[in-house]
Amino acid sequence: MGIVEEAHNLKILGKGQQIIVLGHGFGTDQSVWKHLIPHLLDDYKVIVYDNMGAGTTNPDYYDFQRYATLEGFAYDLLAILEELQVVSCMFVGHSVSAMVGAIASITRPDLFSKIVMISASPRYLNDVDYYGGFEQEDLDQLFEAMGSNYKAWCSGFAPLAVGGDMDSVAVQEFSRTLFNMRPDIALSVGQTIFQSDMRSILKMVTVPCHILQSMKDLAVPVVVAEYLHQNLGGESIIEVMSSDGHLPQLSSPEIVVPVLLRHIRYDIAV
């Protein structure tokens, strides 16, 4: 097993010709796809991996400088595709991984037939003529809370991010994967994501993009999904789902999995 495979806990599942790569968001790991994967195994070859810094990865591999920008994660994705000799794939990216896939596709558009984005945002901070959902003050408080008592922060943040029922299995699941992260690494990744501004690169993304967004999401307002749709450089399509929360594939699989399958199976041009 190569270092890339080992570092990212790579798994290759299913038996189809077409390849689907699943990239998870902040605070989760590849287990966030557990409701989707069974529906893909007959028709696709599915590659799942863990982002560096996830609780399932070796913290010794986490380079604070490399992951101070989203490009560090995009280089990892390209290294994974190279290691597995993937020549073309569909990339399904949740939250930060949607932007990571977009960045990677600018360097190597040939590797991506399309990108399906779930709960994606190019910028979380409000700006002149742009509503991202957060003020800098909100983020400073968030980072301070993460830094001072990570466990307490996790138990408060998980239900807010997931939305819906406080005692749901999805909240428990997200709390578990969030709490598995080493606190200093979680803070580093959180700062990289929440302070990122990828608006200027959107025009360079030429791969077709399917933008899927919950109707209600603490981290990403629906107007952000609209902004992506209007500013991406290639063809894009948007669907606002009747789900609640930032991890809808985990909390509302009965709504989200059929939508995801539809967007995976059909191209925009069809």
Backbone as CSV, one residue per row, in Angstrom:
resi,resn,N_x,N_y,N_z,CA_x,CA_y,CA_z,C_x,C_y,C_z
1,MET,0.849,-1.201,0.000,0.000,0.000,0.000,0.883,1.249,0.000
2,GLY,0.565,2.177,-0.896,1.355,3.400,-0.985,1.053,4.344,0.171
3,ILE,1.934,5.323,0.344,1.757,6.282,1.447,0.469,7.079,1.295
4,VAL,0.107,7.403,0.052,-1.127,8.167,-0.185,-2.341,7.344,0.246
5,GLU,-2.338,6.071,-0.155,-3.455,5.180,0.206,-3.593,5.050,1.708
6,GLU,-2.461,4.832,2.358,-2.467,4.629,3.805,-2.874,5.912,4.530
7,ALA,-2.316,7.041,4.102,-2.565,8.318,4.782,-4.033,8.715,4.720
8,HIS,-4.692,8.408,3.614,-6.081,8.850,3.412,-7.101,7.731,3.594
9,ASN,-6.635,6.555,4.044,-7.541,5.405,4.245,-8.381,5.119,2.991
10,LEU,-7.705,5.087,1.855,-8.417,4.894,0.585,-9.120,3.549,0.523
11,LYS,-10.338,3.566,0.001,-11.061,2.315,-0.254,-11.656,2.386,-1.653
12,ILE,-11.578,1.260,-2.356,-12.192,1.170,-3.687,-13.274,0.103,-3.596
13,LEU,-14.504,0.513,-3.896,-15.661,-0.369,-3.740,-16.417,-0.455,-5.056
14,GLY,-17.265,-1.474,-5.200,-18.134,-1.552,-6.371,-17.436,-2.132,-7.584
15,LYS,-18.216,-2.300,-8.668,-17.665,-3.030,-9.814,-17.979,-2.411,-11.177
16,GLY,-18.407,-1.163,-11.186,-18.735,-0.540,-12.465,-17.500,-0.047,-13.208
17,GLN,-17.705,0.386,-14.446,-16.625,0.971,-15.250,-16.379,2.422,-14.855
18,GLN,-17.481,3.161,-14.685,-17.361,4.582,-14.336,-16.924,4.743,-12.894
19,ILE,-16.079,5.738,-12.668,-15.546,5.957,-11.329,-16.213,7.160,-10.672
20,ILE,-16.622,6.976,-9.422,-17.138,8.078,-8.603,-16.212,8.229,-7.403
21,VAL,-15.774,9.450,-7.149,-14.934,9.740,-5.990,-15.766,10.579,-5.023
22,LEU,-15.797,10.186,-3.751,-16.595,10.881,-2.743,-15.670,11.605,-1.756
23,GLY,-15.828,12.934,-1.657,-15.016,13.738,-0.737,-15.894,14.334,0.357
24,HIS,-15.521,14.123,1.614,-16.357,14.553,2.749,-16.013,15.960,3.226
25,GLY,-16.852,16.510,4.083,-16.667,17.864,4.596,-15.993,17.913,5.960
26,PHE,-15.908,19.100,6.502,-15.251,19.342,7.791,-15.934,18.581,8.928
27,GLY,-15.122,17.981,9.786,-15.647,17.325,10.974,-16.181,15.932,10.739
28,THR,-16.169,15.474,9.481,-16.648,14.120,9.192,-15.492,13.295,8.639
29,ASP,-15.813,12.100,8.189,-14.859,11.264,7.464,-15.675,10.500,6.422
30,GLN,-15.079,9.493,5.792,-15.776,8.813,4.695,-17.073,8.123,5.135
31,SER,-17.247,7.905,6.444,-18.478,7.260,6.923,-19.728,8.094,6.664
32,VAL,-19.548,9.386,6.351,-20.696,10.266,6.087,-21.471,9.809,4.834
33,TRP,-20.820,8.970,4.011,-21.437,8.504,2.758,-22.151,7.167,2.914
34,LYS,-22.332,6.693,4.139,-22.819,5.328,4.335,-24.207,5.073,3.738
35,HIS,-25.050,6.105,3.645,-26.395,5.909,3.078,-26.382,5.913,1.540
36,LEU,-25.372,6.550,0.960,-25.301,6.659,-0.512,-24.596,5.461,-1.144
37,ILE,-23.492,5.034,-0.537,-22.621,4.025,-1.160,-23.353,2.752,-1.614
38,PRO,-24.234,2.166,-0.782,-24.899,0.927,-1.236,-25.641,1.061,-2.559
39,HIS,-26.111,2.278,-2.873,-26.870,2.508,-4.118,-25.959,2.636,-5.343
40,LEU,-24.662,2.735,-5.121,-23.721,2.955,-6.226,-22.959,1.701,-6.627
41,LEU,-22.899,0.716,-5.730,-21.955,-0.388,-5.886,-22.184,-1.246,-7.132
42,ASP,-23.422,-1.376,-7.585,-23.693,-2.223,-8.753,-23.271,-1.573,-10.062
43,ASP,-23.320,-0.250,-10.108,-23.108,0.449,-11.386,-21.796,1.210,-11.494
44,TYR,-21.147,1.457,-10.364,-19.959,2.311,-10.386,-18.827,1.718,-9.558
45,LYS,-17.631,2.149,-9.893,-16.488,1.915,-9.009,-16.411,3.157,-8.115
46,VAL,-16.443,2.955,-6.812,-16.530,4.062,-5.860,-15.225,4.177,-5.071
47,ILE,-14.657,5.375,-5.093,-13.437,5.629,-4.316,-13.810,6.554,-3.159
48,VAL,-13.519,6.113,-1.936,-13.732,6.964,-0.769,-12.389,7.175,-0.069
49,TYR,-12.259,8.322,0.557,-11.019,8.645,1.259,-11.326,9.607,2.395
50,ASP,-10.363,9.774,3.283,-10.487,10.733,4.380,-9.574,11.922,4.114
51,ASN,-10.118,13.122,4.294,-9.285,14.320,4.198,-8.252,14.318,5.320
52,MET,-7.069,14.818,5.022,-6.055,14.914,6.059,-6.579,15.792,7.195
53,GLY,-6.390,15.320,8.424,-6.900,16.046,9.579,-8.150,15.414,10.154
54,ALA,-8.860,14.601,9.344,-10.028,13.881,9.871,-9.559,12.994,11.022
55,GLY,-10.482,12.698,11.947,-10.112,11.921,13.130,-9.592,10.531,12.836
56,THR,-9.887,10.034,11.634,-9.457,8.693,11.229,-8.055,8.691,10.621
57,THR,-7.483,9.891,10.405,-6.143,9.956,9.796,-5.081,10.144,10.883
58,ASN,-3.856,9.838,10.508,-2.735,9.974,11.443,-2.385,11.463,11.575
59,PRO,-2.520,12.022,12.786,-2.260,13.460,12.942,-0.828,13.867,12.600
60,ASP,0.092,12.887,12.616,1.491,13.194,12.262,1.633,13.628,10.802
61,TYR,0.669,13.221,9.979,0.714,13.591,8.558,0.152,14.989,8.299
62,TYR,-0.465,15.576,9.300,-1.104,16.875,9.094,-0.053,17.984,9.147
63,ASP,0.093,18.670,8.027,1.073,19.761,7.909,0.316,21.086,7.998
64,PHE,0.505,21.805,9.099,-0.265,23.031,9.348,-0.055,24.076,8.248
65,GLN,1.140,24.090,7.674,1.415,25.075,6.615,0.727,24.672,5.301
66,ARG,0.853,23.399,4.949,0.251,22.908,3.697,-1.264,23.135,3.702
67,TYR,-1.901,22.879,4.851,-3.363,22.962,4.910,-3.874,24.309,5.403
68,ALA,-3.000,25.307,5.336,-3.435,26.677,5.643,-4.248,27.250,4.487
69,THR,-4.211,26.583,3.331,-5.063,26.966,2.198,-5.752,25.713,1.655
70,LEU,-6.846,25.909,0.950,-7.586,24.770,0.389,-6.797,24.064,-0.707
71,GLU,-5.830,24.769,-1.286,-4.999,24.151,-2.328,-4.302,22.900,-1.806
72,GLY,-3.907,22.913,-0.522,-3.249,21.740,0.065,-4.115,20.494,-0.056
73,PHE,-5.412,20.666,0.192,-6.352,19.541,0.080,-6.573,19.158,-1.389
74,ALA,-6.546,20.157,-2.283,-6.711,19.879,-3.715,-5.528,19.073,-4.251
75,TYR,-4.313,19.399,-3.790,-3.136,18.612,-4.202,-3.264,17.173,-3.715
76,ASP,-3.820,16.990,-2.520,-4.048,15.634,-2.003,-4.994,14.864,-2.922
77,LEU,-6.077,15.512,-3.328,-7.052,14.850,-4.202,-6.391,14.428,-5.519
78,LEU,-5.601,15.328,-6.104,-4.907,14.992,-7.353,-3.914,13.851,-7.139
79,ALA,-3.252,13.830,-5.985,-2.308,12.748,-5.671,-3.034,11.406,-5.538
80,ILE,-4.235,11.441,-4.956,-5.052,10.222,-4.814,-5.439,9.684,-6.198
81,LEU,-5.882,10.577,-7.083,-6.286,10.163,-8.432,-5.092,9.607,-9.210
82,GLU,-3.939,10.219,-8.998,-2.720,9.757,-9.674,-2.308,8.384,-9.138
83,GLU,-2.330,8.237,-7.831,-1.959,6.968,-7.192,-2.821,5.819,-7.710
84,LEU,-4.108,6.093,-7.905,-5.048,5.051,-8.347,-5.187,5.002,-9.872
85,GLN,-4.382,5.806,-10.545,-4.358,5.854,-12.019,-5.746,6.102,-12.610
86,VAL,-6.453,7.034,-11.997,-7.781,7.422,-12.487,-7.594,8.400,-13.652
87,VAL,-8.219,8.111,-14.780,-8.105,9.029,-15.927,-9.329,9.939,-16.049
88,SER,-10.456,9.499,-15.483,-11.655,10.339,-15.478,-12.595,9.861,-14.374
89,CYS,-13.203,10.821,-13.669,-14.135,10.438,-12.611,-15.221,11.493,-12.462
90,MET,-16.292,11.077,-11.795,-17.278,12.027,-11.299,-16.861,12.288,-9.861
91,PHE,-16.843,13.531,-9.461,-16.450,13.861,-8.098,-17.651,14.400,-7.342
92,VAL,-17.973,13.772,-6.218,-19.049,14.249,-5.359,-18.387,14.832,-4.122
93,GLY,-18.493,16.149,-3.955,-17.819,16.819,-2.853,-18.808,17.462,-1.904
94,HIS,-18.651,17.146,-0.624,-19.520,17.748,0.389,-18.794,18.902,1.062
95,SER,-19.467,20.047,1.171,-18.956,21.207,1.902,-17.587,21.620,1.373
96,VAL,-16.554,21.620,2.209,-15.234,22.082,1.764,-14.728,21.257,0.574
97,SER,-15.054,19.969,0.535,-14.548,19.135,-0.560,-15.122,19.525,-1.916
98,ALA,-16.287,20.167,-1.935,-16.824,20.664,-3.205,-15.886,21.717,-3.788
99,MET,-15.391,22.618,-2.919,-14.451,23.641,-3.376,-13.092,23.028,-3.708
100,VAL,-12.697,22.037,-2.930,-11.429,21.338,-3.188,-11.471,20.682,-4.575
101,GLY,-12.595,20.043,-4.888,-12.761,19.439,-6.221,-12.713,20.482,-7.318
102,ALA,-13.333,21.626,-7.060,-13.327,22.712,-8.051,-11.900,23.202,-8.307
103,ILE,-11.126,23.385,-7.235,-9.734,23.844,-7.381,-8.922,22.808,-8.162
104,ALA,-9.075,21.537,-7.795,-8.339,20.464,-8.483,-8.699,20.414,-9.967
105,SER,-9.974,20.686,-10.273,-10.437,20.601,-11.668,-9.872,21.719,-12.548
106,ILE,-9.449,22.809,-11.918,-8.843,23.899,-12.704,-7.474,23.444,-13.223
107,THR,-6.738,22.742,-12.374,-5.417,22.220,-12.768,-5.548,21.073,-13.757
108,ARG,-6.504,20.172,-13.493,-6.649,18.974,-14.335,-8.115,18.744,-14.720
109,PRO,-8.661,19.595,-15.610,-10.073,19.413,-15.998,-10.341,18.058,-16.648
110,ASP,-9.306,17.479,-17.264,-9.453,16.184,-17.937,-9.835,15.048,-16.980
111,LEU,-9.514,15.222,-15.695,-9.765,14.151,-14.725,-11.208,14.106,-14.223
112,PHE,-11.963,15.188,-14.475,-13.302,15.294,-13.895,-14.365,15.428,-14.984
113,SER,-15.266,14.443,-15.071,-16.351,14.570,-16.055,-17.438,15.504,-15.525
114,LYS,-17.617,15.497,-14.202,-18.507,16.470,-13.570,-18.254,16.487,-12.071
115,ILE,-18.701,17.583,-11.444,-18.581,17.718,-9.997,-19.987,17.917,-9.435
116,VAL,-20.338,17.085,-8.468,-21.603,17.266,-7.747,-21.244,17.904,-6.400
117,MET,-21.762,19.093,-6.172,-21.430,19.851,-4.965,-22.606,19.803,-3.987
118,ILE,-22.335,19.415,-2.750,-23.378,19.410,-1.714,-22.974,20.412,-0.637
119,SER,-23.847,21.348,-0.318,-23.600,22.330,0.759,-22.275,23.067,0.556
120,ALA,-22.059,23.556,-0.653,-20.782,24.193,-0.992,-20.836,25.707,-0.822
121,SER,-19.704,26.299,-0.441,-19.611,27.759,-0.360,-18.229,28.234,-0.765
122,PRO,-18.160,29.253,-1.653,-16.861,29.806,-2.018,-16.337,30.792,-0.976
123,ARG,-17.258,31.292,-0.122,-16.863,32.233,0.926,-17.956,32.296,1.989
124,TYR,-17.558,32.128,3.245,-18.529,32.094,4.343,-18.781,33.479,4.939
125,LEU,-17.848,34.379,4.709,-17.952,35.735,5.267,-18.777,36.654,4.381
126,ASN,-19.565,37.496,5.000,-20.266,38.538,4.239,-19.247,39.529,3.693
127,ASP,-19.588,40.135,2.570,-18.714,41.124,1.942,-19.608,42.140,1.236
128,VAL,-19.012,43.155,0.667,-19.784,44.130,-0.113,-20.477,43.369,-1.254
129,ASP,-21.767,43.535,-1.385,-22.542,42.847,-2.431,-22.438,41.326,-2.391
130,TYR,-22.130,40.779,-1.230,-22.068,39.317,-1.120,-22.520,38.902,0.275
131,TYR,-23.454,37.934,0.317,-23.931,37.435,1.600,-23.472,35.998,1.774
132,GLY,-22.507,35.800,2.676,-22.004,34.452,2.931,-22.602,33.826,4.175
133,GLY,-23.177,34.659,5.038,-23.846,34.144,6.229,-23.166,34.471,7.541
134,PHE,-21.872,34.866,7.501,-21.137,35.121,8.740,-20.445,36.481,8.713
135,GLU,-20.346,37.102,9.878,-19.486,38.268,10.071,-18.183,37.769,10.703
136,GLN,-17.099,38.538,10.550,-15.812,38.131,11.123,-15.924,37.897,12.639
137,GLU,-16.724,38.722,13.279,-16.937,38.600,14.727,-17.507,37.220,15.095
138,ASP,-18.447,36.731,14.259,-19.034,35.396,14.479,-17.943,34.332,14.422
139,LEU,-17.086,34.452,13.415,-16.032,33.460,13.230,-14.999,33.534,14.346
140,ASP,-14.654,34.741,14.768,-13.695,34.891,15.875,-14.218,34.205,17.135
141,GLN,-15.507,34.353,17.388,-16.118,33.704,18.561,-16.103,32.180,18.408
142,LEU,-16.380,31.729,17.192,-16.362,30.293,16.896,-14.973,29.710,17.160
143,PHE,-13.932,30.393,16.632,-12.564,29.893,16.803,-12.140,29.922,18.273
144,GLU,-12.568,30.951,18.973,-12.229,31.074,20.393,-12.865,29.928,21.190
145,ALA,-14.110,29.621,20.875,-14.811,28.528,21.557,-14.150,27.182,21.252
146,MET,-13.743,26.987,19.992,-13.058,25.742,19.614,-11.747,25.602,20.385
147,GLY,-11.036,26.721,20.499,-9.728,26.699,21.143,-9.786,26.539,22.649
148,SER,-10.847,27.050,23.277,-10.860,27.059,24.739,-11.416,25.761,25.337
149,ASN,-12.449,25.182,24.714,-12.987,23.914,25.215,-13.590,23.163,24.034
150,TYR,-12.764,22.377,23.389,-13.167,21.743,22.130,-14.349,20.795,22.315
151,LYS,-14.313,20.019,23.384,-15.392,19.047,23.617,-16.737,19.756,23.768
152,ALA,-16.749,20.814,24.566,-17.993,21.580,24.762,-18.448,22.208,23.449
153,TRP,-17.490,22.709,22.672,-17.824,23.318,21.384,-18.465,22.285,20.457
154,CYS,-17.884,21.081,20.405,-18.427,20.011,19.555,-19.888,19.711,19.889
155,SER,-20.175,19.588,21.188,-21.540,19.201,21.557,-22.543,20.318,21.275
156,GLY,-22.064,21.555,21.204,-22.947,22.657,20.819,-23.084,22.814,19.316
157,PHE,-21.969,22.616,18.603,-21.938,22.855,17.154,-22.642,21.747,16.366
158,ALA,-22.474,20.508,16.802,-23.013,19.373,16.030,-24.520,19.485,15.760
159,PRO,-25.365,19.715,16.786,-26.797,19.827,16.481,-27.148,21.027,15.611
160,LEU,-26.396,22.124,15.765,-26.647,23.305,14.933,-26.344,23.012,13.470
161,ALA,-25.209,22.365,13.231,-24.790,22.073,11.859,-25.706,21.052,11.195
162,VAL,-26.076,20.026,11.949,-26.908,18.961,11.379,-28.350,19.437,11.193
163,GLY,-28.825,20.275,12.133,-30.211,20.737,12.056,-31.151,19.656,12.550
164,GLY,-32.384,20.046,12.801,-33.368,19.043,13.212,-33.197,18.585,14.650
165,ASP,-33.459,17.326,14.863,-33.578,16.752,16.200,-32.234,16.639,16.929
166,MET,-32.176,17.210,18.131,-30.954,17.194,18.950,-30.466,15.780,19.243
167,ASP,-31.406,14.842,19.401,-31.031,13.486,19.801,-30.948,12.524,18.617
168,SER,-30.953,13.052,17.412,-30.974,12.168,16.243,-29.662,11.406,16.096
169,VAL,-29.742,10.304,15.386,-28.562,9.481,15.096,-27.541,10.308,14.320
170,ALA,-28.022,11.159,13.411,-27.109,11.979,12.599,-26.307,12.948,13.471
171,VAL,-26.958,13.553,14.467,-26.243,14.457,15.377,-25.196,13.680,16.174
172,GLN,-25.586,12.502,16.656,-24.635,11.666,17.408,-23.447,11.266,16.541
173,GLU,-23.747,10.928,15.300,-22.708,10.500,14.356,-21.737,11.653,14.064
174,PHE,-22.295,12.848,13.795,-21.440,14.002,13.507,-20.645,14.403,14.746
175,SER,-21.266,14.336,15.922,-20.552,14.639,17.171,-19.349,13.713,17.328
176,ARG,-19.557,12.443,16.996,-18.485,11.442,17.135,-17.296,11.767,16.222
177,THR,-17.583,12.012,14.931,-16.477,12.246,13.992,-15.801,13.598,14.256
178,LEU,-16.599,14.578,14.700,-16.052,15.900,15.034,-15.126,15.785,16.236
179,PHE,-15.586,15.044,17.244,-14.818,14.898,18.474,-13.560,14.054,18.268
180,ASN,-13.560,13.215,17.229,-12.386,12.383,16.927,-11.204,13.193,16.405
181,MET,-11.465,14.408,15.938,-10.370,15.238,15.417,-9.528,15.762,16.581
182,ARG,-8.228,15.881,16.342,-7.392,16.487,17.370,-7.743,17.972,17.432
183,PRO,-7.994,18.532,18.627,-8.515,19.898,18.721,-7.710,20.958,17.974
184,ASP,-6.382,20.908,18.026,-5.589,21.930,17.328,-5.701,21.788,15.814
185,ILE,-5.855,20.545,15.348,-6.024,20.301,13.911,-7.414,20.758,13.468
186,ALA,-8.417,20.464,14.288,-9.783,20.907,13.963,-9.849,22.425,13.852
187,LEU,-9.182,23.106,14.751,-9.163,24.575,14.711,-8.463,25.067,13.448
188,SER,-7.347,24.438,13.111,-6.596,24.814,11.904,-7.442,24.626,10.645
189,VAL,-8.081,23.461,10.529,-8.927,23.183,9.353,-10.114,24.149,9.320
190,GLY,-10.718,24.361,10.481,-11.855,25.281,10.567,-11.491,26.686,10.113
191,GLN,-10.324,27.158,10.541,-9.879,28.500,10.142,-9.617,28.569,8.640
192,THR,-8.980,27.530,8.102,-8.703,27.491,6.656,-10.006,27.573,5.861
193,ILE,-10.995,26.799,6.281,-12.264,26.757,5.543,-13.033,28.066,5.685
194,PHE,-13.271,28.474,6.925,-14.141,29.627,7.166,-13.537,30.954,6.713
195,GLN,-12.205,31.023,6.627,-11.562,32.268,6.175,-11.248,32.243,4.672
196,SER,-11.584,31.139,4.013,-11.223,31.026,2.587,-12.137,31.910,1.724
197,ASP,-11.612,32.345,0.611,-12.393,33.107,-0.379,-12.018,32.603,-1.758
198,MET,-12.884,31.794,-2.325,-12.610,31.153,-3.619,-13.415,31.793,-4.752
199,ARG,-13.996,32.952,-4.487,-14.858,33.557,-5.507,-14.107,33.858,-6.800
200,SER,-12.845,34.260,-6.672,-12.090,34.680,-7.862,-11.746,33.521,-8.799
201,ILE,-11.784,32.286,-8.310,-11.403,31.160,-9.185,-12.603,30.495,-9.854
202,LEU,-13.819,30.866,-9.451,-14.997,30.151,-9.950,-15.100,30.165,-11.474
203,LYS,-14.729,31.284,-12.064,-14.803,31.412,-13.535,-13.863,30.428,-14.244
204,MET,-12.822,29.985,-13.520,-11.852,29.055,-14.121,-12.312,27.606,-14.073
205,VAL,-13.419,27.371,-13.375,-13.947,25.994,-13.282,-14.811,25.743,-14.515
206,THR,-14.323,24.882,-15.410,-15.023,24.638,-16.679,-15.767,23.307,-16.697
207,VAL,-15.501,22.464,-15.719,-16.175,21.162,-15.619,-17.644,21.392,-15.235
208,PRO,-18.583,20.636,-15.807,-19.991,20.794,-15.420,-20.193,20.551,-13.918
209,CYS,-20.974,21.408,-13.280,-21.197,21.302,-11.835,-22.686,21.204,-11.516
210,HIS,-23.010,20.279,-10.618,-24.375,20.124,-10.107,-24.350,20.615,-8.664
211,ILE,-25.097,21.663,-8.370,-25.062,22.297,-7.048,-26.316,21.886,-6.270
212,LEU,-26.123,21.140,-5.193,-27.242,20.678,-4.371,-27.154,21.342,-3.005
213,GLN,-28.265,21.884,-2.554,-28.249,22.687,-1.332,-29.508,22.442,-0.504
214,SER,-29.327,22.314,0.820,-30.479,22.234,1.724,-31.220,23.568,1.741
215,MET,-32.525,23.491,1.911,-33.350,24.693,2.020,-32.915,25.520,3.231
216,LYS,-32.504,24.814,4.300,-32.106,25.476,5.534,-30.761,24.889,5.960
217,ASP,-29.746,25.753,6.069,-28.388,25.289,6.363,-27.689,26.389,7.152
218,LEU,-27.308,26.091,8.371,-26.636,27.057,9.244,-25.395,27.665,8.589
219,ALA,-24.643,26.859,7.846,-23.354,27.305,7.312,-23.450,27.943,5.929
220,VAL,-24.447,27.542,5.146,-24.530,28.006,3.751,-25.952,28.447,3.404
221,PRO,-26.187,29.749,3.299,-27.512,30.222,2.861,-27.765,29.836,1.397
222,VAL,-29.021,29.686,1.038,-29.387,29.302,-0.336,-28.830,30.298,-1.364
223,VAL,-28.749,31.588,-0.996,-28.226,32.578,-1.952,-26.776,32.278,-2.356
224,VAL,-26.041,31.567,-1.500,-24.658,31.195,-1.835,-24.649,30.158,-2.965
225,ALA,-25.589,29.209,-2.902,-25.717,28.221,-3.978,-26.066,28.922,-5.289
226,GLU,-26.946,29.917,-5.211,-27.299,30.713,-6.403,-26.075,31.443,-6.948
227,TYR,-25.265,31.977,-6.034,-24.044,32.689,-6.429,-23.098,31.750,-7.185
228,LEU,-22.933,30.550,-6.665,-22.093,29.554,-7.348,-22.609,29.295,-8.754
229,HIS,-23.912,29.061,-8.845,-24.559,28.752,-10.119,-24.308,29.866,-11.144
230,GLN,-24.352,31.111,-10.690,-24.190,32.251,-11.599,-22.730,32.523,-11.961
231,ASN,-21.789,32.074,-11.134,-20.396,32.482,-11.319,-19.421,31.393,-11.749
232,LEU,-19.866,30.144,-11.767,-18.974,29.084,-12.246,-18.739,29.253,-13.745
233,GLY,-17.543,28.871,-14.196,-17.170,29.114,-15.597,-17.798,28.177,-16.598
234,GLY,-18.181,26.986,-16.160,-18.782,26.021,-17.086,-20.282,25.910,-16.878
235,GLU,-20.843,24.861,-17.458,-22.276,24.588,-17.283,-22.537,24.256,-15.815
236,SER,-23.653,24.749,-15.292,-24.018,24.330,-13.938,-25.530,24.258,-13.801
237,ILE,-25.943,23.475,-12.822,-27.364,23.291,-12.540,-27.507,23.325,-11.019
238,ILE,-28.608,23.857,-10.543,-28.801,23.987,-9.100,-30.102,23.317,-8.684
239,GLU,-30.075,22.648,-7.544,-31.310,22.088,-6.979,-31.305,22.337,-5.475
240,VAL,-32.349,23.015,-5.011,-32.517,23.244,-3.578,-33.429,22.133,-3.056
241,MET,-32.906,21.388,-2.095,-33.618,20.217,-1.579,-34.428,20.593,-0.335
242,SER,-35.454,19.814,-0.051,-36.312,20.116,1.104,-35.693,19.636,2.419
243,SER,-34.381,19.403,2.402,-33.687,18.926,3.605,-33.295,20.098,4.501
244,ASP,-32.936,19.751,5.739,-32.554,20.737,6.741,-31.142,20.400,7.196
245,GLY,-30.251,21.383,7.213,-28.923,21.153,7.777,-27.803,21.071,6.760
246,HIS,-26.582,21.073,7.284,-25.365,21.139,6.467,-24.859,19.755,6.042
247,LEU,-25.394,18.693,6.660,-24.967,17.328,6.302,-26.187,16.512,5.880
248,PRO,-26.882,16.963,4.832,-28.180,16.347,4.511,-28.069,14.886,4.081
249,GLN,-26.907,14.498,3.529,-26.754,13.092,3.115,-26.712,12.167,4.330
250,LEU,-26.432,12.737,5.502,-26.402,11.972,6.745,-27.730,12.096,7.494
251,SER,-28.286,13.316,7.517,-29.489,13.562,8.338,-30.797,13.307,7.593
252,SER,-30.805,13.458,6.266,-32.048,13.255,5.488,-31.779,12.395,4.257
253,PRO,-31.236,11.174,4.460,-30.882,10.359,3.284,-32.081,10.033,2.399
254,GLU,-33.269,9.932,3.018,-34.462,9.585,2.228,-34.792,10.670,1.213
255,ILE,-34.396,11.915,1.498,-34.598,13.026,0.557,-33.406,13.148,-0.379
256,VAL,-32.213,13.060,0.200,-30.998,13.453,-0.518,-30.434,12.364,-1.427
257,VAL,-30.493,11.104,-0.985,-29.903,10.035,-1.808,-30.565,9.935,-3.185
258,PRO,-31.913,9.963,-3.291,-32.516,9.945,-4.632,-32.095,11.139,-5.502
259,VAL,-31.975,12.307,-4.879,-31.543,13.507,-5.622,-30.105,13.319,-6.109
260,LEU,-29.250,12.855,-5.219,-27.852,12.611,-5.592,-27.743,11.613,-6.734
261,LEU,-28.485,10.531,-6.645,-28.429,9.506,-7.697,-28.878,10.069,-9.037
262,ARG,-29.909,10.901,-8.992,-30.402,11.532,-10.231,-29.321,12.397,-10.860
263,HIS,-28.620,13.184,-10.034,-27.584,14.074,-10.565,-26.319,13.318,-10.973
264,ILE,-26.053,12.209,-10.321,-24.909,11.379,-10.706,-25.169,10.740,-12.072
265,ARG,-26.421,10.306,-12.280,-26.740,9.530,-13.490,-26.975,10.382,-14.719
266,TYR,-27.405,11.644,-14.512,-27.765,12.461,-15.676,-26.831,13.633,-15.842
267,ASP,-26.494,13.882,-17.104,-25.633,15.035,-17.396,-26.494,16.248,-17.687
268,ILE,-25.894,17.421,-17.449,-26.614,18.689,-17.621,-27.153,18.816,-19.054
269,ALA,-26.329,18.390,-20.011,-26.689,18.576,-21.421,-27.849,17.680,-21.853
270,VAL,-28.126,16.623,-21.086,-29.165,15.658,-21.481,-30.544,16.296,-21.412
